[in-house]
Amino acid sequence: MSIVSIYPGTFDPMTNGHIDIVKRSLQIFDIVIIGVADNLNKKPLLTINERINIIKHDIDKNEFSTDKVQIKPVKGLLTDFAKLNNANFIIRGLRAVSDFEYEFQMTGMNFQLNPKIETIFLMSSDKNSFISSNLVKEVHQLGGDVSNFVSSNTIKILNNKNSSS
């Protein structure tokens, strides 16, 4: 029986830090489902389909097995999505202490909703500890070089998105 985990997020856009968490998660879990949330409270720049397409491209580029890494949209409660996908683990990446407080609250809520689901925290690697999707979008919109933080495909999509807005 495979050990299935969910790596949820808005991934607006997917960064090299996200890819690093996926790679490291595959050392622990048989299957990692990247759950792409359509969280309108975060006002994403990219549509859910654009984000899923970026993730698919980045997963293919990094030669992850599609048997081991799956990409699915998340609607509704994460705990319901995990149950539907036979996942007992949620993966969360932490960059700094400030991330922990929010993630700690989410973990507590998820545990109340389904005590069978465990949350696993992975610290970002040193080189990715400062990367966030929000910073990537901001630097890119201001004309900065984000090629060390996201794939070239992502940059093309951001260029198209920013030139049309």
Residue pairs with C-beta under 8 A, 6 or more apart in sequence:
2 30
2 31
3 28
3 29
3 30
3 31
3 88
3 89
4 29
4 30
4 31
4 33
4 85
4 86
4 87
4 88
4 89
5 25
5 28
5 29
5 31
5 32
5 33
5 87
5 88
5 89
5 90
5 91
5 120
6 32
6 33
6 35
6 78
6 81
6 82
6 85
6 87
6 89
6 90
6 91
7 18
7 21
7 22
7 25
7 32
7 33
7 34
7 35
7 90
7 91
8 34
8 35
8 37
8 74
8 78
8 81
8 90
9 18
9 34
9 35
9 36
9 37
10 36
10 37
10 38
10 39
10 42
10 44
10 51
10 133
11 18
11 34
11 36
11 51
11 54
11 55
11 133
12 42
12 44
12 45
12 46
12 51
12 133
12 137
13 45
13 46
13 51
13 54
13 133
13 136
13 137
13 150
13 154
13 157
13 158
14 51
14 54
14 55
14 58
14 133
14 150
14 151
14 154
15 128
15 131
15 132
15 133
15 136
15 149
15 150
16 128
16 131
16 148
16 149
16 150
16 151
17 93
17 95
17 124
17 125
17 128
17 129
17 131
17 132
17 149
18 93
19 58
19 62
20 124
20 125
20 128
21 91
21 93
21 122
21 124
22 32
22 34
22 59
22 62
22 64
22 69
23 62
23 64
24 122
25 32
25 91
25 122
26 32
26 64
26 68
26 69
28 120
29 89
29 91
30 68
31 67
31 68
31 69
31 70
32 68
32 69
32 70
32 91
33 69
33 70
33 71
33 72
33 85
33 87
34 55
34 59
34 69
34 70
34 71
34 72
35 72
35 73
35 74
35 78
35 81
36 48
36 51
36 52
36 55
36 71
36 72
36 73
36 74
37 73
37 74
37 78
38 44
38 48
38 73
38 74
38 75
44 51
45 137
45 158
45 161
46 54
46 157
46 161
48 73
50 157
50 161
52 71
52 73
53 157
54 151
54 153
54 154
54 157
55 71
56 71
57 151
57 153
58 151
58 153
58 154
59 66
59 69
59 71
61 151
61 153
72 81
72 85
74 81
75 81
77 113
78 90
78 110
79 110
79 113
79 114
79 117
82 88
82 90
82 114
82 117
83 114
83 117
87 117
88 116
88 117
88 118
89 117
89 118
89 119
89 120
90 107
90 110
90 117
90 118
90 119
90 120
91 119
91 120
91 122
92 103
92 106
92 107
92 119
92 120
92 121
92 122
93 99
93 121
93 122
93 123
93 124
94 100
94 103
94 121
94 122
94 123
94 124
95 123
95 124
95 128
95 129
95 130
95 131
95 132
96 129
100 121
103 119
103 121
106 119
107 119
110 117
110 119
111 117
111 119
124 131
131 149
136 146
136 149
136 150
137 158
139 145
139 146
140 146
140 155
140 158
140 162
141 162
146 155
146 158
147 155
150 158
